Amino acid sequence: MFGKPLAGHQAIAFKLADMQTKIRAVRLLTYEVAWMKDRGVRVTEAGARAKLYASEVANEVTHDAVQVLGGRGYMKDYPVERHYRDARVTKIYEGTSEIQRLVISRGIVRESAESAGEDGRAPGVVEGSRPVAG
Ligand SMILES: Cc1cc2nc3c(=O)[nH]c(=O)nc-3n(C[C@H](O)[C@H](O)[C@H](O)COP(=O)(O)OP(=O)(O)OC[C@H]3O[C@@H](n4cnc5c(N)ncnc54)[C@H](O)[C@@H]3O)c2cc1C
């Protein structure tokens, strides 16, 4: 288009970079939960984080994918419109995004209170929110 491939346009290229970065971040959150589960660690909040962000990213990325392809992305000739529609329900089933946020925020408050009670540190030092790797 306009003498070069779509990805040759910087606005599209940046979108692709953001899309891939989000997908990889979600993959790491998912691997984190699996890693914790394998070790018998409680995964209530980590599972909610992975489910929440995977749903958000699925919606953002498929939305952008339709946009990148323009009218072709909207038509049934290409699978992108199907991915876009399929992504929408992930914010609803298996726990809506709002409920995942409730689970995560309650975990933050609980861990913060626990850590303050244990060693007298100020609330806000949340051990369970640290990355498991690194
Ligand atoms: C395609 C599809 C397949 C499904 N498959 C299954 C299945 O196999 N098994 C099964 O058991 N269920 C299944 N469901 C049901 C699904 O789990 C529920 O739709 C989902 O849990 C949301 O419940 P609800 O529809 O009653 O919405 P409601 O609970 O009425 O929620 C409506 C809105 O209010 C928000 N909300 C509710 N409570 C709060 C709160 N306390 N704080 C903030 N916001 C809140 C919700 O996030 C949502 O946005 C399926 C649904 C769909 C669409």
PDBQT file of the ligand as one rigid body, heavy atoms in Angstrom, charges set to zero:
ROOT
HETATM    1  C1  LIG A 201     -19.823 -18.142  25.796  1.00  0.00    +0.000 C 
HETATM    2  C2  LIG A 201     -19.997 -18.364  27.274  1.00  0.00    +0.000 A 
HETATM    3  C3  LIG A 201     -19.708 -19.602  27.799  1.00  0.00    +0.000 A 
HETATM    4  C4  LIG A 201     -19.890 -19.852  29.167  1.00  0.00    +0.000 A 
HETATM    5  N1  LIG A 201     -19.608 -21.084  29.653  1.00  0.00    +0.000 NA
HETATM    6  C5  LIG A 201     -19.854 -21.368  30.930  1.00  0.00    +0.000 A 
HETATM    7  C6  LIG A 201     -19.638 -22.679  31.450  1.00  0.00    +0.000 A 
HETATM    8  O1  LIG A 201     -19.205 -23.585  30.727  1.00  0.00    +0.000 OA
HETATM    9  N2  LIG A 201     -19.903 -22.919  32.752  1.00  0.00    +0.000 N 
HETATM   10  C7  LIG A 201     -20.398 -21.943  33.569  1.00  0.00    +0.000 A 
HETATM   11  O2  LIG A 201     -20.633 -22.218  34.746  1.00  0.00    +0.000 OA
HETATM   12  N3  LIG A 201     -20.601 -20.695  33.121  1.00  0.00    +0.000 NA
HETATM   13  C8  LIG A 201     -20.353 -20.389  31.821  1.00  0.00    +0.000 A 
HETATM   14  N4  LIG A 201     -20.590 -19.105  31.345  1.00  0.00    +0.000 N 
HETATM   15  C9  LIG A 201     -21.111 -18.094  32.267  1.00  0.00    +0.000 C 
HETATM   16  C10 LIG A 201     -20.032 -17.112  32.684  1.00  0.00    +0.000 C 
HETATM   17  O3  LIG A 201     -19.127 -17.689  33.588  1.00  0.00    +0.000 OA
HETATM   18  C11 LIG A 201     -20.745 -15.889  33.266  1.00  0.00    +0.000 C 
HETATM   19  O4  LIG A 201     -21.376 -15.220  32.184  1.00  0.00    +0.000 OA
HETATM   20  C12 LIG A 201     -19.763 -14.960  33.977  1.00  0.00    +0.000 C 
HETATM   21  O5  LIG A 201     -19.302 -15.548  35.173  1.00  0.00    +0.000 OA
HETATM   22  C13 LIG A 201     -20.404 -13.616  34.324  1.00  0.00    +0.000 C 
HETATM   23  O6  LIG A 201     -21.568 -13.826  35.068  1.00  0.00    +0.000 OA
HETATM   24  P1  LIG A 201     -22.930 -13.130  34.602  1.00  0.00    +0.000 P 
HETATM   25  O7  LIG A 201     -23.091 -13.340  33.134  1.00  0.00    +0.000 OA
HETATM   26  O8  LIG A 201     -23.992 -13.648  35.516  1.00  0.00    +0.000 OA
HETATM   27  O9  LIG A 201     -22.687 -11.596  34.815  1.00  0.00    +0.000 OA
HETATM   28  P2  LIG A 201     -22.965 -10.788  36.167  1.00  0.00    +0.000 P 
HETATM   29  O10 LIG A 201     -22.381 -11.516  37.335  1.00  0.00    +0.000 OA
HETATM   30  O11 LIG A 201     -24.406 -10.400  36.200  1.00  0.00    +0.000 OA
HETATM   31  O12 LIG A 201     -22.063  -9.515  35.893  1.00  0.00    +0.000 OA
HETATM   32  C14 LIG A 201     -22.474  -8.450  35.024  1.00  0.00    +0.000 C 
HETATM   33  C15 LIG A 201     -21.378  -7.397  35.049  1.00  0.00    +0.000 C 
HETATM   34  O13 LIG A 201     -21.214  -6.887  36.379  1.00  0.00    +0.000 OA
HETATM   35  C16 LIG A 201     -19.881  -7.056  36.805  1.00  0.00    +0.000 C 
HETATM   36  N5  LIG A 201     -19.841  -7.398  38.218  1.00  0.00    +0.000 N 
HETATM   37  C17 LIG A 201     -20.509  -8.390  38.861  1.00  0.00    +0.000 A 
HETATM   38  N6  LIG A 201     -20.199  -8.427  40.171  1.00  0.00    +0.000 NA
HETATM   39  C18 LIG A 201     -19.308  -7.427  40.359  1.00  0.00    +0.000 A 
HETATM   40  C19 LIG A 201     -18.615  -6.945  41.500  1.00  0.00    +0.000 A 
HETATM   41  N7  LIG A 201     -18.766  -7.491  42.716  1.00  0.00    +0.000 N 
HETATM   42  N8  LIG A 201     -17.771  -5.906  41.329  1.00  0.00    +0.000 NA
HETATM   43  C20 LIG A 201     -17.603  -5.342  40.126  1.00  0.00    +0.000 A 
HETATM   44  N9  LIG A 201     -18.236  -5.736  39.001  1.00  0.00    +0.000 NA
HETATM   45  C21 LIG A 201     -19.077  -6.770  39.125  1.00  0.00    +0.000 A 
HETATM   46  C22 LIG A 201     -19.329  -8.197  35.961  1.00  0.00    +0.000 C 
HETATM   47  O14 LIG A 201     -17.913  -8.132  35.871  1.00  0.00    +0.000 OA
HETATM   48  C23 LIG A 201     -20.003  -7.936  34.628  1.00  0.00    +0.000 C 
HETATM   49  O15 LIG A 201     -19.294  -6.963  33.917  1.00  0.00    +0.000 OA
HETATM   50  C24 LIG A 201     -20.375 -18.823  29.999  1.00  0.00    +0.000 A 
HETATM   51  C25 LIG A 201     -20.636 -17.553  29.464  1.00  0.00    +0.000 A 
HETATM   52  C26 LIG A 201     -20.444 -17.320  28.134  1.00  0.00    +0.000 A 
HETATM   53  C27 LIG A 201     -20.753 -15.939  27.582  1.00  0.00    +0.000 C 
ENDROOT
TORSDOF 0
